[in-house]
Amino acid sequence: MQKNFKPHPNSFKNTFCVFHEVLHDEVSGLKIQFESKAGSTYYYTEEGMYRVSNHWGRLANSKWRLVAMKPETPSKTKTGFAAWSEFYPDNATDKLYYIQADFEKNTVTYQHRNNPDYDKKAVLRTSFETTKRIKQIRNLQQLTSWAKHFEEDIDVLRTEIITELIYTEKTLEEIKREI
């Protein structure tokens, strides 16, 4: 029988968290402790929270992301788990986020400065600044028209420019001018 663990109601307000997808079987036998108006269900344990939902990302006043299992499960509704220690504070004014790019998979994401994997090298930015940089990086990853005036290989250019966007305060225009 599950012990009824209940976190403080305000524990999740203004938080950033990365959940990891788990098999839905992990919540079988657990009691639903909260169901949102949007239909997401929440299960609390002493270790952390399970969330079953068909939507992830910005939630009311929090940023919760799901890292999908490999291979990805076919269901649109996913079950994610996060330990209590993985919920980090979020606000619009502090420089809380850094950007990570995966050049092999051609993806970009952001992480919280409290993440134990943060190497203290990537520039920390506010939510707004981070969103703006990520948009620039995605354009560099997905488009080719920006590279027509350069003679260098586009993949080399992408890596060079994106790395500068992550590790410096230089603007995209400044970086392009220096190349």
C-alpha positions in Angstrom: 0.0 0.0 0.0 1.3 3.4 -1.0 2.1 5.8 1.8 0.3 9.1 1.1 3.1 11.5 0.4 1.9 15.0 -0.3 4.3 17.9 -1.1 3.5 21.5 -0.2 1.0 22.9 -2.7 3.4 25.8 -3.8 6.4 23.4 -4.3 5.9 23.5 -8.1 5.1 27.1 -8.7 7.7 28.9 -10.8 9.9 25.8 -11.4 12.0 24.4 -14.2 12.2 20.6 -14.4 13.3 17.9 -16.8 11.2 14.7 -16.5 12.4 11.5 -18.0 9.9 9.2 -19.7 9.3 5.9 -17.9 7.0 3.0 -18.8 3.4 3.7 -17.7 3.6 0.5 -15.6 5.6 2.5 -13.0 2.5 4.2 -11.8 0.3 1.1 -11.6 -0.6 0.7 -8.0 0.0 4.3 -7.2 -2.9 6.6 -6.2 -3.6 9.7 -8.4 -3.0 12.6 -6.0 -3.9 15.4 -8.3 -5.6 15.8 -11.7 -5.4 19.1 -13.6 -8.2 20.7 -15.6 -6.2 19.8 -18.7 -6.3 16.1 -17.8 -2.7 15.5 -16.5 -2.5 13.2 -13.6 0.1 13.4 -10.8 1.5 10.8 -8.5 3.8 11.8 -5.6 6.3 9.6 -3.9 9.0 10.3 -1.4 11.5 10.1 -4.2 9.8 12.4 -6.7 6.8 13.0 -8.9 5.3 11.0 -11.8 3.3 13.0 -14.3 1.1 11.4 -17.0 0.2 13.9 -19.7 -0.2 14.5 -23.4 1.3 18.0 -23.2 4.7 19.2 -21.9 6.6 22.5 -21.9 5.3 25.7 -20.4 2.7 24.9 -17.8 1.0 27.8 -16.1 3.9 29.3 -14.2 6.5 26.5 -14.7 8.7 25.0 -17.5 8.6 21.3 -17.4 10.2 19.3 -20.3 10.0 15.6 -21.0 13.0 13.6 -22.3 11.5 10.8 -24.3 12.6 7.2 -24.1 14.5 5.6 -26.9 12.9 4.1 -28.9 10.1 6.6 -28.5 6.8 5.2 -27.2 3.9 5.4 -29.7 1.4 6.9 -27.3 0.9 10.7 -27.3 0.3 10.4 -23.6 3.6 10.0 -21.8 4.6 9.2 -18.2 7.5 11.1 -16.8 9.4 11.0 -13.6 11.5 13.7 -11.8 13.2 13.5 -8.4 12.3 16.3 -6.0 15.9 17.5 -6.2 15.5 18.1 -10.0 12.9 20.9 -9.5 14.8 24.2 -9.8 13.5 27.8 -9.3 12.4 29.8 -12.3 11.7 33.5 -12.8 11.9 36.1 -15.6 14.7 38.3 -14.2 17.6 36.1 -13.0 20.1 34.5 -15.4 19.2 30.9 -14.7 19.6 29.2 -18.1 22.4 28.0 -20.4 22.1 26.5 -23.8 23.2 23.1 -25.0 23.6 22.2 -28.7 23.9 18.6 -30.0 25.7 19.1 -33.3 25.3 15.4 -34.3 21.5 15.4 -33.8 21.2 19.0 -34.9 19.2 20.0 -31.8 19.4 22.7 -29.2 17.8 23.0 -25.8 18.3 24.9 -22.5 19.2 23.7 -19.0 19.0 25.3 -15.5 22.2 26.5 -13.9 21.5 24.3 -10.9 21.8 21.2 -13.1 24.7 19.2 -11.8 26.0 18.7 -15.3 26.5 22.5 -15.9 30.2 23.0 -16.7 30.1 26.8 -15.7 31.4 27.7 -19.2 28.2 28.4 -21.2 26.9 31.9 -20.6 23.9 32.1 -18.2 20.9 34.1 -19.5 17.4 35.1 -18.5 14.4 33.1 -20.0 13.8 35.8 -22.6 17.5 36.0 -23.7 17.7 32.2 -23.8 14.6 31.9 -26.0 15.9 34.5 -28.4 19.3 32.7 -28.7 17.6 29.4 -29.2 15.5 30.8 -32.0 18.7 32.1 -33.7 20.4 28.8 -33.3 17.5 26.8 -34.7 17.4 29.2 -37.8 21.2 28.5 -38.3 20.5 24.7 -37.9 17.5 24.5 -40.3 18.1 27.2 -42.9 20.9 27.6 -45.5 20.2 31.1 -47.0 22.2 32.8 -44.2 25.4 31.0 -45.4 25.4 32.1 -49.1 27.9 34.9 -48.6 30.4 32.7 -46.8 33.0 30.5 -48.6 33.5 28.1 -45.7 31.6 24.7 -45.4 28.2 25.3 -43.9 28.5 22.6 -41.2 31.8 24.1 -40.0 30.2 27.6 -40.0 27.2 26.3 -38.1 29.4 24.8 -35.4 31.6 27.9 -35.1 28.7 30.4 -34.9 26.5 28.3 -32.6 29.4 27.7 -30.2 30.0 31.5 -30.1 26.3 32.1 -29.4 26.4 29.6 -26.5 29.7 30.6 -24.9 29.9 34.4 -25.5 27.7 37.5 -25.1 28.4 38.5 -28.7 25.5 39.1 -31.0 24.8 37.0 -34.0 25.8 40.0 -36.2 29.1 40.5 -34.4 29.9 36.8 -34.7 29.1 36.8 -38.5 31.2 39.9 -39.0 34.2 38.3 -37.3 34.2 35.2 -39.6 
